[in-house]
């Protein structure tokens, strides 16, 4: 089976486009031609969002390699929102797009395993293993250490999935924690970059990049350059461009 990182790279080459389309829907920003077709109850609102997402996918699937739905914009609508999230991911996959779920989960032990089961792996339902979302990659917060990341890495190995791990984020206050100096003089984000590079050693593909990848904000180009030197086999998702 071809490594998921190779599939992503080849999809980028096929489309000639390294960008990913975010799907962060806000009902008030939907075009009136869609809103006018639906009611104002939660279920109807989510149906309108799903129609809009599908229209975006239809318009871009042959020129954009991947979509990145941000889970918060679906969770806030409850069960109907999560149904919309699931159908959006399914539709994007049917159109041949890579799906990156921006979930930024970060917990430990069985809780981390539960999150990974939900979005990357499978959940044991009595005697059967069930998959609930058709997703290729997820974003993960590593600031609880390997305990919070290992279940995801194990599912990446088992089910050929990928992780984008937060290393240096694009938001203005990221430096409050990520830029702090450690005892040896290196910054927190450079230590995390080294860990991500190490965690991904066993999952490198044909192009010598790993499916254990990193989120590095474009708003900090000097740090981005530094992280590239520290983690040469780590693929980057670069928000804030």
C-alpha positions as CSV (number, residue, x, y, z in Angstrom):
1,X,0.0,0.0,0.0
2,X,1.3,3.5,-0.9
3,X,2.1,5.7,2.1
4,X,-0.4,8.4,2.7
5,X,2.3,11.1,2.5
6,X,3.2,9.8,-1.0
7,X,-0.5,10.0,-2.0
8,X,-0.6,13.6,-0.8
9,X,2.6,14.6,-2.6
10,X,1.4,12.9,-5.8
11,X,-1.9,14.6,-5.5
12,X,-0.1,18.0,-5.2
13,X,2.0,17.1,-8.3
14,X,-1.1,16.0,-10.2
15,X,-3.0,19.3,-9.6
16,X,0.2,21.5,-9.7
17,X,-1.1,23.1,-6.5
18,X,0.3,22.9,-3.0
19,X,-2.7,24.6,-1.3
20,X,-5.5,23.2,0.8
21,X,-9.0,24.6,0.9
22,X,-10.3,25.3,4.4
23,X,-14.0,24.5,5.0
24,X,-14.9,26.6,8.0
25,X,-18.5,27.4,7.3
26,X,-20.4,30.3,8.9
27,X,-24.0,30.4,8.1
28,X,-24.3,34.2,8.0
29,X,-21.7,34.2,5.2
30,X,-23.5,31.7,2.9
31,X,-24.8,33.1,-0.3
32,X,-28.4,34.1,-0.2
33,X,-29.3,31.8,-3.1
34,X,-28.5,28.9,-0.7
35,X,-29.9,30.3,2.6
36,X,-33.3,31.1,0.9
37,X,-33.8,27.4,0.1
38,X,-33.7,26.3,3.7
39,X,-35.4,27.1,7.0
40,X,-33.8,28.6,10.1
41,X,-33.8,25.5,12.4
42,X,-30.5,23.8,13.1
43,X,-31.1,20.9,10.8
44,X,-32.0,23.2,7.9
45,X,-29.0,25.4,8.5
46,X,-26.7,22.4,8.4
47,X,-28.3,21.2,5.1
48,X,-27.5,24.6,3.6
49,X,-23.9,24.4,4.8
50,X,-23.5,21.0,3.3
51,X,-24.9,22.2,0.0
52,X,-22.4,25.0,0.0
53,X,-19.5,22.7,0.9
54,X,-20.4,20.4,-1.9
55,X,-20.5,23.3,-4.3
56,X,-17.1,24.4,-3.3
57,X,-15.8,20.9,-3.7
58,X,-17.4,20.6,-7.1
59,X,-15.7,23.8,-8.2
60,X,-12.2,22.9,-7.0
61,X,-11.7,19.1,-6.8
62,X,-9.6,19.0,-10.0
63,X,-7.4,22.0,-9.1
64,X,-7.0,21.7,-5.3
65,X,-5.5,18.5,-3.8
66,X,-7.1,18.6,-0.3
67,X,-9.7,20.1,1.9
68,X,-9.4,21.0,5.6
69,X,-12.7,21.2,7.5
70,X,-12.3,22.8,11.0
71,X,-14.3,20.6,13.3
72,X,-15.4,23.5,15.6
73,X,-17.6,25.0,12.9
74,X,-19.5,21.8,12.8
75,X,-19.5,20.8,16.5
76,X,-21.2,24.0,17.4
77,X,-24.3,22.8,15.6
78,X,-24.5,19.6,17.6
79,X,-25.5,16.3,16.1
80,X,-26.7,17.9,12.8
81,X,-23.4,19.7,12.5
82,X,-21.4,16.5,12.9
83,X,-23.6,14.8,10.3
84,X,-22.7,17.7,8.0
85,X,-19.0,17.3,8.8
86,X,-19.2,13.6,8.0
87,X,-21.0,14.1,4.7
88,X,-18.6,16.8,3.7
89,X,-15.6,14.6,4.3
90,X,-17.3,11.7,2.5
91,X,-18.1,13.9,-0.5
92,X,-14.6,15.3,-0.8
93,X,-13.2,11.7,-0.7
94,X,-15.7,10.7,-3.5
95,X,-14.3,13.5,-5.6
96,X,-10.7,12.2,-5.1
97,X,-9.6,14.9,-2.6
98,X,-7.4,14.4,0.4
99,X,-9.2,15.2,3.7
100,X,-7.4,16.8,6.6
101,X,-9.6,17.2,9.6
102,X,-8.5,20.1,11.7
103,X,-9.4,18.7,15.2
104,X,-6.3,19.7,17.2
105,X,-7.0,17.0,19.8
106,X,-4.6,16.7,22.7
107,X,-5.1,14.3,25.6
108,X,-3.5,11.2,27.1
109,X,-4.1,7.4,27.4
110,X,-7.4,6.0,26.6
111,X,-8.8,9.4,25.9
112,X,-6.2,10.1,23.2
113,X,-6.9,6.6,21.8
114,X,-10.7,7.4,21.7
115,X,-10.0,10.5,19.7
116,X,-7.8,8.6,17.3
117,X,-10.3,5.8,17.0
118,X,-13.0,8.3,16.1
119,X,-11.1,10.2,13.4
120,X,-8.3,7.9,12.1
121,X,-8.8,4.4,13.3
122,X,-11.8,2.2,14.2
123,X,-14.0,1.7,17.3
124,X,-14.9,-1.7,18.7
125,X,-18.7,-2.0,18.7
126,X,-19.4,-5.3,20.4
127,X,-17.5,-7.8,18.1
128,X,-17.0,-5.5,15.2
129,X,-14.5,-2.7,14.4
130,X,-16.4,0.3,12.9
131,X,-15.0,3.4,11.1
132,X,-17.1,6.5,11.5
133,X,-15.3,9.2,9.5
134,X,-13.5,8.8,6.1
135,X,-10.5,11.0,6.9
136,X,-6.8,10.9,5.8
137,X,-5.1,13.3,8.2
138,X,-5.8,15.0,11.5
139,X,-4.1,17.9,13.4
140,X,-2.9,17.1,16.9
141,X,-1.6,19.1,19.8
142,X,1.6,17.5,21.2
143,X,2.0,19.6,24.3
144,X,1.2,16.6,26.6
145,X,4.2,14.8,25.2
146,X,4.3,11.4,23.5
147,X,1.4,10.1,25.7
148,X,-1.0,12.3,23.8
149,X,0.4,11.5,20.3
150,X,1.3,7.8,20.4
151,X,-2.2,6.4,19.9
152,X,-2.5,8.5,16.8
153,X,0.9,7.3,15.5
154,X,-0.2,3.7,16.1
155,X,-3.3,4.2,14.1
156,X,-1.3,5.9,11.3
157,X,0.8,2.8,11.1
158,X,-2.2,0.5,11.2
159,X,-4.5,2.3,8.9
160,X,-2.1,4.3,6.7
161,X,-3.2,7.7,8.0
162,X,-1.3,10.9,8.7
163,X,-0.8,13.5,11.4
164,X,-0.1,17.2,11.3
165,X,1.4,18.0,14.7
166,X,1.4,21.6,16.1
167,X,5.0,22.8,16.2
168,X,5.0,26.6,15.7
169,X,1.5,28.0,15.2
170,X,0.6,31.1,13.3
171,X,-1.3,33.0,16.0
172,X,0.2,36.2,17.5
173,X,0.4,34.8,21.1
174,X,2.1,31.5,20.1
175,X,5.4,32.8,21.4
176,X,4.1,33.0,25.0
177,X,4.8,29.3,25.3
178,X,6.4,28.1,22.1
179,X,9.3,30.6,22.0
180,X,10.3,30.0,25.6
181,X,14.0,29.0,26.1
182,X,14.8,25.7,27.7
183,X,17.7,24.9,30.0
184,X,20.0,24.1,27.0
185,X,19.1,27.4,25.3
186,X,16.8,26.0,22.6
187,X,13.2,27.1,22.2
188,X,10.2,24.9,23.0
189,X,9.2,24.8,19.4
190,X,12.6,23.6,18.2
191,X,12.4,20.8,20.7
192,X,9.0,19.8,19.5
193,X,10.2,19.9,15.9
194,X,13.0,17.5,16.8
195,X,10.5,15.2,18.5
196,X,8.2,15.2,15.5
197,X,11.1,14.4,13.2
198,X,12.0,11.5,15.5
199,X,8.4,10.2,15.9
200,X,8.1,10.0,12.1
201,X,11.2,8.0,11.3
202,X,9.4,4.7,10.8
203,X,6.7,6.2,8.5
204,X,8.8,7.8,5.7
205,X,7.6,7.3,2.2
206,X,9.1,7.1,-1.2
207,X,9.8,10.8,-1.3
208,X,11.6,10.6,2.1
209,X,9.0,12.6,4.0
210,X,7.0,11.1,6.9
211,X,3.3,10.9,7.4
212,X,4.0,12.3,10.9
213,X,4.1,15.9,9.8
214,X,4.1,19.4,11.3
215,X,2.0,22.6,11.5
216,X,4.3,25.6,11.1
217,X,2.9,29.1,10.7
218,X,3.8,31.1,7.6
219,X,3.6,34.2,9.8
220,X,7.0,33.2,11.3
221,X,9.2,32.7,8.2
222,X,12.5,32.7,10.1
223,X,11.3,30.1,12.5
224,X,9.9,28.1,9.6
225,X,13.3,28.1,7.9
226,X,14.9,27.0,11.2
227,X,12.5,24.1,11.7
228,X,13.1,22.9,8.1
229,X,16.8,22.6,8.9
230,X,16.0,20.7,12.1
231,X,13.4,18.4,10.6
232,X,14.4,17.7,7.0
233,X,12.0,14.7,6.6
234,X,9.0,16.4,8.1
235,X,6.3,17.6,5.8
236,X,4.7,21.0,6.6
237,X,1.2,22.3,6.8
238,X,1.6,26.1,6.7
239,X,-1.3,28.2,7.9
240,X,-1.3,32.0,7.9
241,X,-0.1,32.3,4.4
